[in-house]
Amino acid sequence: MPLSPDAKERLRGELEALAARLVRDLESSAEAARPVALDQPSVGRVSRIDAIQQQKMLEANRASQRSRLQLVRGALRRIEEGSYGECLGCEEPIAPARLEARPETPLCLECQSARERR
């Protein structure tokens, strides 16, 4: 069942807001993602390892945000092209409930599940 025009417009607004938030989050975390420069004699080994671990976690989070932003931008492009809500895998309509939960998703649940099993 395809999305109604009203639902598509509402999801467009949500996608635009999500894109803006992701860009803002990535910009604000850019400084913290820079390499950790620690003065070895004045900082203990455990503190150095902890700082490096925190930086790795931050970079993983930033990578996830960049990936999601790419999906959001793709969804906005598909709205403009008129193909939003159509699965990129099987070309069938994506369930409206799935789009409500993850408006940036390019795949129906079946195609997403098949991709994750690979």
N, C-alpha and C positions, 0 to 999 in steps of 0.2 A: 504494500500500500504506500504510494508516494506521499511526500509531505505536502501539506496545504501551503499556499503562498504566504499566509500569515505566520505559520510555524517556521517557514524558511527565513522570513524576514527577522523573526525573533531570534533565531539561531545565528543569523548573520551578525546581529548586534552583540550576542554573547561571544562569538568568535572574534569580533573586532576588539571587544573589551579584554578578552583573554590574550590576544596578540599584544595589546598595549601593556598589559601587566607583565607578560613574559619578557618583553623588551626592557621594561623598567627594571625588573629583577636582574636580568643579565647585566645591564649597565651598572647597577648598584653593587653587584658582587664582583665586578671586574678587578677592582683594586685588591680585594682579598684573595683573588686567584693568582696573583703574582707570586713568583718563586719566593720561598721563605729564606731569608738571609739571617742566619743566626751566628753570633759571635761564639764559637765553640768553647773557648776557655770560660766564658761567663755564663753559659747556659748548659745545663746538664744534658746528658745523653737522652734521658727519658723525655725531657721537655722538647728536645729536638725531634725525636721520633713522634711525639704527640702532635707537634706543629705540622710535620710532614703528613701525618695521617689525616689531620683535619683538612689540610690543603687538598689531599687526594679525594676526600669525600666531597668537598666543595666543587672540585672539577668534575666529578661524576654527576653531581646535581646540575651543574651548568650544562653538561653534555645532554642530559635528559631534557632540560629546558630548551636548548637549541633544537633538539629533535622534535619536541612538541610544537615549537614555534613554526618549524618547517611544515608540519602537518596542518596547523591552523592556517598558514598562508596558502597551502594547497587547497584546503576546503573553501577558503574565500575565493580563490581563483575558479574553483568548480562552480560556485554560486554564480559568478559572473558569466561563466560559459554555459550555464544551464544544466550541468550534469551533476550538481550536488545531490547527494542522497542515493546515487547509483554506485553500487559496489565496483571498485576498480578490478576486482578479481573475476566475478561472474557476470557483471553488468546487470544484476537484479537489484531491485530497491533494497536499501538498508532499512531495517525496522526503525520506525520513528522513535521507539523507546531507546534504542541504541544511540541514535543521534542526539536524543535528549541528554543521555548520560555522558557521551563523548562526542560533541558536535564536530570534532575534527577528524573523526575516524573515516578512513577511505574504504574500509572493507566491512562486509556483512559479518555476522558472528561466525557463520560456517567457514567462510574464507579465512578469517582471522584465526580460527581454531586450527584449520589445516596448515596455515603458515607456521603456527607455534609448534606443531608436532614435528616439523621438519628438522 
